[in-house]
Amino acid sequence: MLGWELPPHNSGGLGVACLHMSQALALQGSKIDFVVPYSATHTKIRHMNVLAATKLKPLERLGLGAYESSSYDSNSRHEGLRTLRDVQRRYTSYVKELVTKDMKYDAIHAHDWLTIEAGVKAKILTGAPLVVHVHATEFDRAGGQYGNPLVHEIEDQGLLMADRIIAVSNVTKRIIISRYGIPADKIEVVHNALETSELNNDAYDASTYRYLEFLKSNGYTVVATVTRFTIQKGLLHFLQAAARASQKYDKLVFLLAGDGEQRDELLRLSAELGIADKVFFTGFVRGERWRNAFQVADVFVMSSVSEPFGITALEAAHYGAAVVLTHQSGAGEVLQNVLRYDFWDTDRLADQLVALGNSSALRSELSRNVAYEYNRLTWKDVAIQCTALYKGLIGRTV
């Protein structure tokens, strides 16, 4: 299995999905070597072998994350590992040496574009089937635009060479078909899930967001999003809707938990819209502060322009928030008791926020009913689907 990150050294949901999927696969009997591009001690991971392709430490790979395709280029300073391309090439070389040394692998499972070249190389050397797992395409990362042509070239190669493609939603499957020309019967949709057993033990520390709790005690509704601040996430539209909603209903406050390239732009926009006193920026969060951001929220908004799935929607639902999704979010395929809108329709989102702010009964109804839906999604089911896919491919490659 080839991936770019695992918790606690992850920059988003990709690492979380890889961890829980691999745990479930191990319980189904799979033996996994998981290759990451950095060196770190994963003391809590005992279900598989985690192998480091470089000696980089997690902090040294800042700017080399799974979502950095916009700055990706073909320049190489291979020995210094200064660029994302350097690390990617070293990663591919490591995988080549690994599979040449030990030809035991029955299947190769590559997660997203950064590992595709390594996956193709491993397939060629071993003859084992290649599964390309698409958590996001370059069209998603570019907010529906074309994005980086070099990344598209890598994705094209991997999708063509794959024996089977896993898409995390039908939204993603349609993009793979329409934008990459891949036949529909080569793609299997496997939705992500939520590991509630790890979340149920988390206690809420109200002191983390003490001021927001004070506002809630005075009748305010906290509207939150936990995400990366990039064009893909539609946060400029979100803030415009927040301003319009605040004009109609004053007791709304907004929590933006995360960080990214649009941070300064979002700060300026909140001031220009006259809602700087209503918008709270946390910076990048993980661990307790990440968890508490969900728990303080009355309403969670996923405002993405293009969201292949969006595990944060499941996490927010688990912590009791009413959920609002764009029609462009894959999580909407498995969650029905949510409100929806098109990412560009700021008037509709504003009206939904006003309705939720005015009605605690509506928030409670949505929260209660969506719990039945996310609880049906398990990583065990994901592992069963993947195991069946592997067995169907063994001995048959394209």
C-alpha positions in Angstrom: 0.0 0.0 0.0 1.4 3.3 -1.1 0.3 6.5 0.7 1.6 10.0 1.4 0.7 10.4 5.1 -0.6 8.7 8.2 -1.8 10.2 11.5 -0.6 11.9 13.5 1.5 13.4 10.7 -1.3 14.0 8.3 -2.5 17.3 6.7 -6.1 16.2 6.0 -8.5 13.3 5.6 -6.4 11.2 3.3 -4.2 10.0 6.1 -7.2 9.2 8.3 -8.8 7.2 5.6 -5.6 5.3 4.9 -5.2 4.4 8.5 -8.7 3.2 9.2 -8.9 1.3 5.9 -5.7 -0.5 6.5 -6.8 -1.4 10.1 -10.0 -3.0 8.7 -8.1 -4.8 6.0 -5.7 -6.3 8.5 -8.6 -7.6 10.5 -9.8 -9.2 7.3 -6.5 -11.0 7.1 -4.4 -8.7 4.8 -0.7 -8.3 5.5 0.3 -4.8 4.6 3.6 -2.9 4.0 2.6 0.7 3.9 5.2 3.1 2.4 5.3 6.8 3.5 7.7 9.5 2.2 9.0 10.5 5.6 10.6 8.9 8.7 8.6 8.9 11.9 7.8 6.5 14.7 4.2 5.3 14.4 4.1 3.7 17.9 0.3 3.2 17.8 0.3 1.4 14.4 0.7 -2.3 15.0 -1.5 -3.8 12.3 1.0 -3.2 9.5 4.6 -2.4 8.6 5.2 1.3 8.0 8.2 1.9 5.8 10.0 5.2 5.3 11.1 6.1 1.8 13.3 9.0 3.0 15.0 10.2 6.2 12.9 13.4 6.2 11.2 14.1 9.4 7.5 15.0 9.4 8.2 18.7 10.2 10.8 18.8 7.4 8.2 17.9 4.8 6.0 21.0 5.4 5.0 22.2 2.0 5.4 18.7 0.6 2.0 17.5 1.6 -0.7 15.6 -0.2 -2.5 18.7 -1.3 0.4 20.8 -2.7 -0.2 20.2 -6.4 -0.5 23.9 -7.3 3.3 24.4 -6.6 4.4 21.1 -8.1 6.9 21.2 -10.9 9.3 19.0 -12.8 12.5 20.6 -11.5 14.7 18.1 -9.7 17.3 18.6 -7.0 17.1 14.9 -6.2 19.9 14.6 -3.7 18.7 17.6 -1.6 15.0 16.6 -1.5 14.1 20.2 -1.7 11.0 19.9 -3.8 7.9 17.8 -3.8 9.1 16.3 -7.1 12.4 15.3 -5.4 10.6 13.5 -2.7 8.3 11.8 -5.1 11.2 10.5 -7.2 13.0 9.2 -4.2 9.8 7.5 -3.0 9.4 5.8 -6.4 13.1 4.6 -6.2 12.5 3.2 -2.8 9.4 1.3 -3.9 11.3 -0.1 -6.9 14.0 -1.4 -4.6 11.5 -2.8 -2.2 9.5 -4.8 -4.7 12.7 -6.0 -6.5 14.1 -7.3 -3.2 10.9 -9.1 -2.2 8.4 -10.2 -4.9 5.8 -11.4 -2.4 3.1 -8.8 -3.1 -0.3 -10.0 -4.3 -1.6 -6.5 -5.0 -0.4 -2.9 -5.1 -2.8 -0.3 -3.7 -1.8 3.3 -4.5 -3.5 6.3 -2.9 -3.8 9.4 -5.1 -1.5 11.1 -7.5 1.7 11.3 -5.4 2.1 7.6 -5.3 0.9 6.7 -8.8 4.3 6.6 -10.5 5.6 4.3 -7.7 2.5 2.1 -8.1 3.0 1.8 -11.9 6.7 0.9 -11.4 5.8 -1.7 -8.9 3.2 -3.3 -11.2 5.7 -3.5 -14.1 8.3 -5.1 -11.9 6.1 -7.6 -10.1 3.2 -8.3 -12.4 0.9 -7.8 -9.4 -2.4 -5.9 -10.1 -2.5 -2.2 -9.5 -5.4 -0.6 -7.6 -5.5 3.2 -7.9 -7.6 4.7 -5.1 -8.8 8.2 -6.0 -9.5 10.4 -3.0 -9.3 13.5 -5.1 -8.4 14.5 -8.6 -6.5 17.6 -9.8 -9.8 19.1 -10.9 -11.0 18.9 -7.3 -7.8 20.5 -5.9 -8.0 23.3 -8.4 -11.6 24.1 -7.4 -13.1 22.7 -10.6 -10.5 24.3 -12.9 -7.9 22.5 -15.0 -5.1 22.8 -12.4 -1.5 21.6 -12.9 -0.9 19.8 -16.2 2.0 17.8 -14.8 -0.3 16.4 -12.2 -2.9 15.6 -14.8 -0.2 13.7 -16.8 0.6 11.6 -13.8 -3.1 10.9 -13.0 -3.7 10.0 -16.7 -0.9 7.5 -16.6 -2.0 5.9 -13.4 -5.7 5.6 -14.3 -4.8 4.0 -17.7 -2.4 1.6 -16.1 -4.5 0.6 -13.2 -6.2 -2.8 -13.2 -9.0 -1.3 -11.1 -9.9 2.2 -9.8 -11.5 2.9 -6.5 -13.4 6.2 -6.4 -14.6 7.5 -3.0 -17.9 8.7 -4.4 -20.0 8.8 -7.6 -19.1 12.5 -7.9 -15.4 11.3 -8.3 -16.4 8.5 -10.6 -18.1 10.9 -12.9 -15.0 13.2 -13.0 -12.8 10.2 -13.8 -15.1 9.2 -16.7 -15.7 12.6 -18.1 -12.3 14.3 -17.6 -10.0 11.3 -18.0 -11.9 9.1 -20.5 -11.8 6.0 -18.3 -14.6 3.4 -18.9 -17.2 3.3 -16.1 -16.8 -0.5 -15.6 -13.2 0.0 -14.6 -14.2 2.1 -11.6 -15.7 0.9 -8.3 -17.2 3.4 -5.8 -16.3 2.7 -2.2 -17.5 5.3 0.1 -15.4 6.3 3.2 -16.6 5.5 6.7 -16.2 6.8 10.2 -14.3 5.1 13.1 -16.7 6.1 15.9 -14.9 3.9 18.5 -12.0 6.3 18.6 -14.2 9.3 18.8 -16.5 8.1 21.5 -13.7 8.3 24.1 -13.1 12.0 23.5 -14.1 14.3 26.3 -15.1 17.9 25.4 -13.0 20.6 27.0 -15.3 23.7 27.0 -12.4 26.0 28.0 -10.9 25.6 24.5 -13.6 27.8 23.0 -14.7 29.5 26.2 -15.9 32.7 24.5 -18.0 30.8 22.0 -19.5 28.9 24.8 -20.3 32.2 26.5 -22.0 33.4 23.3 -24.0 30.1 23.1 -25.3 30.6 26.6 -26.6 34.0 25.4 -28.6 32.5 22.5 -26.0 32.5 19.7 -25.6 29.7 17.2 -22.1 28.6 16.3 -21.6 27.8 12.6 -18.3 26.0 12.0 -16.2 24.5 9.3 -13.0 22.5 9.8 -11.0 22.5 6.6 -8.0 23.6 4.6 -8.2 27.2 3.4 -7.9 26.6 -0.3 -9.9 27.4 -3.4 -11.4 23.9 -3.4 -13.2 24.5 -0.1 -15.4 27.4 -1.3 -14.7 29.6 1.8 -15.0 32.9 0.0 -18.6 32.0 -0.8 -19.1 30.8 2.7 -18.1 34.1 4.2 -20.3 36.0 1.8 -23.3 33.8 2.9 -22.3 34.4 6.5 -22.5 38.2 6.0 -25.9 37.9 4.4 -27.2 35.6 7.1 -26.0 38.0 9.8 -27.9 40.8 8.3 -31.1 38.8 8.7 -30.3 37.1 12.0 -27.8 38.7 14.4 -27.1 35.8 16.7 -24.8 33.8 14.4 -21.1 33.4 14.9 -18.7 31.6 12.7 -15.7 29.3 13.5 -13.2 28.6 10.8 -10.8 25.9 12.1 -7.8 25.3 9.8 -5.2 27.0 7.8 -4.0 27.4 4.2 -3.0 29.6 1.3 -6.3 31.7 1.5 -6.0 32.6 5.2 -5.0 36.2 4.7 -7.6 36.7 2.0 -10.3 35.3 4.2 -9.2 37.6 7.1 -9.5 40.6 4.8 -12.8 39.5 3.4 -14.4 39.1 6.8 -13.3 42.7 7.6 -14.6 44.0 4.3 -17.9 42.3 4.8 -18.2 43.8 8.3 -18.3 40.5 10.1 -14.8 40.4 11.5 -16.3 40.4 15.1 -18.4 37.4 14.2 -15.7 35.2 12.5 -13.1 33.3 14.6 -10.0 31.8 13.0 -8.2 29.1 15.0 -5.2 28.3 12.8 -4.3 24.7 12.0 -5.9 22.3 14.5 -5.4 18.7 15.4 -6.0 16.5 18.5 -8.0 18.1 21.3 -8.5 21.5 19.5 -9.6 19.8 16.4 -12.1 17.6 18.3 -13.4 20.6 20.3 -14.0 22.6 17.1 -16.6 20.0 16.1 -18.1 19.8 19.6 -18.7 23.5 20.0 -20.5 23.7 16.7 -24.3 23.8 16.4 -24.1 23.8 12.6 -21.3 22.4 10.4 -21.0 23.7 6.8 -19.0 21.9 4.1 -18.8 24.7 1.4 -16.6 22.8 -1.0 -16.6 23.7 -4.7 -15.6 20.1 -5.4 -15.4 17.6 -2.6 -14.8 13.9 -3.5 -16.2 12.8 -0.2 -15.5 14.8 3.0 -15.0 12.7 6.1 -15.4 15.9 8.2 -19.1 15.8 7.5 -19.4 12.4 9.2 -17.3 13.6 12.1 -19.4 16.7 12.6 -22.6 14.7 12.5 -21.1 12.3 15.1 -20.5 15.2 17.4 -24.1 16.4 17.1 -24.0 19.3 14.7 -26.6 19.9 12.0 -24.9 19.5 8.7 -25.0 21.6 5.6 -23.4 20.3 2.4 -22.9 21.6 -1.1 -24.4 19.5 -3.9 -20.8 19.1 -5.1 -19.8 17.0 -2.0 -19.6 13.2 -2.2 -20.7 12.8 1.5 -24.2 13.8 0.3 -24.5 10.4 -1.3 -24.6 8.7 2.1 -26.1 11.4 4.3 -29.7 12.4 3.5 -30.7 14.2 6.7 -28.7 17.3 5.8 -29.4 20.6 4.1 -27.9 21.2 0.7 -27.0 24.0 -1.7 -24.9 24.7 -4.7 -21.5 26.2 -3.6 -22.1 29.4 -5.5 -25.6 30.0 -4.1 -24.8 32.2 -1.2 -28.4 33.4 -0.8 -29.6 29.9 -0.3 -26.9 29.1 2.2 -27.7 32.3 4.1 -31.4 31.4 4.3 -30.4 27.9 5.6 -28.2 29.4 8.2 -30.9 31.8 9.4 -33.4 28.9 9.5 -31.0 26.8 11.6 -30.2 29.7 13.9 -33.9 30.4 14.5 -34.9 26.8 15.1 -33.2 24.6 17.7 -35.9 22.0 16.9 -34.7 21.9 13.2 -31.1 21.5 14.3 -32.0 18.7 16.8 -34.1 16.9 14.2 -31.3 16.9 11.6 -28.7 15.9 14.2 -30.8 13.0 15.5 -31.7 11.6 12.1 -28.3 11.8 10.5 -26.9 9.6 13.3 -28.7 6.6 11.8 -27.0 7.2 8.5 -23.3 7.7 9.5 -23.5 4.8 11.9 -24.3 2.5 9.0 -20.9 3.3 7.4 -18.1 1.1 8.6 -14.5 0.5 7.6 -15.2 -3.2 7.9 -17.5 -2.9 4.9 -14.9 -0.9 3.1 -12.3 -3.7 3.8 -14.7 -6.4 2.6 -15.2 -4.5 -0.7 -11.5 -4.0 -1.2 -10.6 -7.6 -0.3 -13.1 -8.9 -2.8 -11.6 -6.5 -5.4 -8.1 -7.8 -4.7 -9.1 -11.4 -5.0 -10.9 -10.7 -8.3 -7.7 -9.2 -9.7 -5.0 -11.6 -8.6 -3.6 -13.4 -11.7 -5.4 -11.0 -14.0 -3.7 -7.7 -14.9 -4.1 -5.2 -17.8 
